[in-house]
Amino acid sequence: MTATGPTFIALQVRDLERAATFYETRLGLQRTLAAPPGAVVFDTKPASFAVRETLPGVDLDAARPNPGVGVALWLHADDAQALHDSLAADGVPVTAAPFDSPFGRTFTFTDPDGYAITIHDQA
């Protein structure tokens, strides 16, 4: 038996609605109609992406400044440079300026909970 790859990725967040609104308004992700309680699932491919309330015993504040340290989360965008410019203009912290990589135009920003998210535009 072998695993075939990730099918679902979720970030635990401090404020579910704030996080969901950030990903909707800043990245253009669309919510799905079906989601478990305490979570917002987005219509992303190939794996589903979600934000969810923290699980009992999880203290995101103890993990500051980056609760996802050690995890590399990359999301695809149609135009990484345009998305960067929009996020930067809105004051979203950019931790790695846009550069050309084997994955296309690439940059990293920090979401409201401190997760580092890398955006690239080559499929």
QUITA-V606577 format. One record per pair of residues at least 24 apart in sequence whose ideal C-beta (glycine too) atoms are under 10 Angstrom apart, sorted by sequence separation. I is the first residue (numbers start at 1). J is the second residue. D is the distance in whole Angstrom. If there is no record, write none. Layout:
# QUITA-V606577
I&J&D / I&J&D
This chain:
# QUITA-V606577
16&40&6 / 49&73&9 / 80&104&6 / 81&105&5 / 83&107&8 / 84&108&10 / 87&111&10 / 79&104&10 / 80&105&4 / 81&106&10 / 84&109&8 / 92&117&10 / 94&119&10 / 10&36&10 / 12&38&10 / 13&39&10 / 23&49&8 / 49&75&7 / 79&105&8 / 80&106&6 / 81&107&8 / 83&109&9 / 12&39&10 / 13&40&9 / 23&50&9 / 76&103&9 / 77&104&9 / 80&107&6 / 23&51&7 / 76&104&9 / 77&105&9 / 10&39&7 / 22&51&9 / 66&95&9 / 74&103&7 / 77&106&10 / 10&40&10 / 20&50&9 / 21&51&10 / 46&76&10 / 77&107&10 / 87&117&10 / 10&41&8 / 19&50&10 / 20&51&6 / 44&75&8 / 45&76&9 / 19&51&4 / 20&52&10 / 44&76&9 / 74&106&8 / 87&119&9 / 8&41&8 / 18&51&9 / 19&52&9 / 42&75&10 / 17&51&9 / 19&53&10 / 74&108&9 / 9&44&9 / 16&51&6 / 73&108&10 / 84&119&7 / 8&44&10 / 15&51&9 / 16&52&7 / 72&108&9 / 83&119&6 / 13&50&10 / 16&53&5 / 84&121&10 / 9&47&6 / 10&48&8 / 11&49&8 / 12&50&10 / 13&51&5 / 15&53&9 / 16&54&9 / 73&111&10 / 80&118&9 / 81&119&10 / 83&121&8 / 7&46&8 / 8&47&6 / 9&48&7 / 10&49&7 / 11&50&7 / 12&51&8 / 13&52&7 / 14&53&9 / 80&119&5 / 82&121&9 / 6&46&8 / 7&47&5 / 8&48&5 / 9&49&5 / 10&50&4 / 11&51&5 / 12&52&6 / 13&53&7 / 14&54&7 / 79&119&10 / 80&120&6 / 81&121&8 / 5&46&8 / 6&47&5 / 7&48&7 / 8&49&8 / 9&50&7 / 10&51&7 / 11&52&7 / 12&53&7 / 13&54&7 / 80&121&4 / 5&47&8 / 6&48&9 / 8&50&7 / 10&52&5 / 12&54&4 / 68&110&10 / 73&115&7 / 75&117&6 / 77&119&5 / 79&121&6 / 80&122&9 / 6&49&10 / 11&54&10 / 12&55&6 / 68&111&9 / 73&116&7 / 74&117&8 / 75&118&7 / 76&119&8 / 77&120&7 / 78&121&6 / 66&110&8 / 67&111&10 / 71&115&8 / 72&116&8 / 73&117&6 / 74&118&5 / 75&119&6 / 76&120&6 / 77&121&5 / 65&110&8 / 68&113&9 / 69&114&9 / 71&116&8 / 72&117&10 / 73&118&7 / 74&119&7 / 75&120&8 / 76&121&7 / 78&123&10 / 12&58&6 / 14&60&6 / 29&75&9 / 67&113&6 / 68&114&8 / 69&115&10 / 72&118&7 / 74&120&6 / 76&122&8 / 13&60&8 / 14&61&8 / 66&113&9 / 67&114&5 / 68&115&4 / 69&116&8 / 76&123&7 / 12&60&7 / 27&75&7 / 66&114&5 / 67&115&6 / 68&116&6 / 11&60&10 / 28&77&8 / 64&113&10 / 65&114&6 / 66&115&7 / 67&116&10 / 68&117&9 / 27&77&8 / 28&78&9 / 63&113&10 / 64&114&6 / 66&116&6 / 12&63&10 / 63&114&8 / 65&116&10 / 23&75&9 / 63&115&10 / 14&67&9 / 60&113&6 / 61&114&10 / 13&67&9 / 60&114&8 / 12&67&8 / 28&83&8 / 60&115&10 / 11&67&8 / 12&68&10 / 27&83&7 / 11&68&7 / 26&83&8 / 28&86&10 / 27&86&9 / 54&113&10 / 11&71&9 / 26&86&7 / 27&87&8 / 51&111&9 / 26&87&6 / 51&112&10 / 9&71&9 / 11&73&8 / 51&113&8 / 9&73&7 / 26&90&7 / 51&115&10 / 25&90&9 / 27&92&10 / 9&75&10 / 26&92&7 / 22&92&9 / 27&109&10 / 26&109&9 / 27&111&9 / 26&111&9 / 26&112&9 / 23&111&8 / 22&111&6 / 23&112&10 / 22&112&5 / 27&117&8 / 21&112&9 / 22&113&9 / 19&111&7 / 27&119&8 / 19&112&6 / 18&112&6 / 19&113&6 / 23&117&9 / 18&113&9 / 19&115&9 / 15&112&8 / 13&111&8 / 14&112&8 / 15&113&8 / 13&112&8 / 14&113&6 / 11&111&8 / 13&113&5 / 14&114&9 / 12&113&8 / 13&114&10 / 11&113&7 / 13&115&9 / 12&115&10 / 11&115&6 / 11&117&9
